[in-house]
Amino acid sequence: MNKKRKIEVFSAGCAACEETIVLVNRIGCPSCEIEVLDMHQAQVALRARTYGIRSVPAVVIDGKLADCCAGRGPDESTLRAAGLGVQ
């Protein structure tokens, strides 16, 4: 018997999030327990923070943020380098 894998998809309900949900459901296997989580809920957003999620969509597999979803999101130095806050 295969061990069940816990797949969590963090979503804000946007088109990009919906595409990711479709993708995860399409490539998921019978041993994948897929759960879609709404980032508009405070508890979900707090949980996302514990995984280091900085932008959505994001996918967590067995408690680990998928590499494709890590390290994204705005950060001050990148925004400043792009000209934000420069007069």
MARTI-877149 format. One record per residue (C-alpha): residue number from 1; residue in one letter; x, y, z. Coordinates in Angstrom, 2 decimals, always signed. Last residue first. Layout:
BEGIN
    k  r        X        Y        Z
  NUM  A        X        Y        Z
...
END
This chain:
BEGIN
    k  r        X        Y        Z
   87  Q   +12.38   +60.69    -6.72
   86  V   +13.25   +57.07    -6.04
   85  G   +10.72   +55.24    -3.86
   84  L   +10.26   +52.43    -6.35
   83  G   +12.94   +52.52    -9.03
   82  A   +13.51   +48.87    -9.97
   81  A   +16.42   +48.68    -7.51
   80  R   +14.02   +49.91    -4.80
   79  L   +11.59   +47.11    -5.62
   78  T   +14.36   +44.49    -5.52
   77  S   +15.68   +45.80    -2.20
   76  E   +12.22   +45.93    -0.61
   75  D   +11.08   +42.42    -1.39
   74  P    +8.20   +41.33    -3.56
   73  G    +7.22   +37.70    -3.81
   72  R    +9.07   +34.61    -4.83
   71  G   +11.66   +32.67    -2.91
   70  A    +9.90   +29.33    -2.97
   69  C    +7.05   +28.21    -5.23
   68  C    +8.99   +26.20    -7.81
   67  D   +10.93   +24.55    -5.01
   66  A    +7.73   +23.04    -3.58
   65  L    +7.09   +24.17    +0.00
   64  K    +7.57   +21.17    +2.28
   63  G    +4.88   +19.78    +4.61
   62  D    +4.13   +16.64    +2.59
   61  I    +3.89   +18.64    -0.62
   60  V    +3.20   +22.37    -0.33
   59  V    +2.04   +24.22    -3.44
   58  A    +1.91   +27.99    -3.86
   57  P    -0.33   +30.16    -5.99
   56  V    +0.33   +32.56    -4.51
   55  S    +3.08   +34.70    -3.07
   54  R    +5.29   +34.89    +0.01
   53  I    +4.95   +31.35    +1.33
   52  G    +7.57   +30.67    +4.01
   51  Y    +5.85   +27.51    +5.24
   50  T    +4.92   +29.15    +8.56
   49  R    +3.60   +32.14    +6.59
   48  A    +1.16   +29.90    +4.76
   47  R    -0.31   +28.77    +8.09
   46  L    -0.94   +32.39    +9.03
   45  A    -2.60   +33.05    +5.68
   44  V    -4.76   +29.94    +6.17
   43  Q    -5.85   +31.02    +9.63
   42  A    -6.69   +34.53    +8.37
   41  Q    -8.91   +33.26    +5.55
   40  H    -8.41   +35.16    +2.29
   39  M    -5.57   +32.73    +1.50
   38  D    -8.14   +30.05    +0.67
   37  L    -6.67   +26.55    +0.93
   36  V    -7.10   +23.83    -1.69
   35  E    -6.50   +20.32    -0.31
   34  I    -5.19   +17.41    -2.38
   33  E    -4.71   +13.98    -0.81
   32  C    -2.38   +12.28    -3.28
   31  S    -2.25    +8.45    -3.22
   30  P    -4.59    +8.21    -6.23
   29  C    -2.22   +10.39    -8.23
   28  G    -2.09   +14.13    -8.82
   27  I    -1.10   +15.31   -12.30
   26  R    -4.51   +16.67   -13.30
   25  N    -5.53   +17.85    -9.82
   24  V    -2.26   +19.74    -9.43
   23  L    -2.62   +21.29   -12.89
   22  V    -6.26   +22.33   -12.33
   21  I    -5.35   +23.91    -8.98
   20  T    -2.41   +25.68   -10.63
   19  E    -4.64   +27.12   -13.34
   18  E    -7.11   +28.31   -10.67
   17  C    -4.29   +30.08    -8.83
   16  A    -3.22   +31.87   -12.01
   15  A    -6.85   +32.93   -12.64
   14  C    -7.23   +34.35    -9.13
   13  G    -8.92   +32.57    -6.22
   12  A    -6.33   +33.55    -3.62
   11  S    -4.85   +30.06    -3.49
   10  F    -2.57   +27.94    -1.31
    9  V    -2.52   +24.39    -2.68
    8  E    -1.78   +21.74    -0.07
    7  I    -0.76   +18.22    -1.12
    6  K    -0.57   +15.53    +1.56
    5  R    +0.89   +12.30    +0.21
    4  K    -0.76    +9.03    +1.17
    3  K    +1.66    +6.13    +1.64
    2  N    +1.35    +3.42    -0.98
    1  M    +0.00    +0.00    +0.00
END
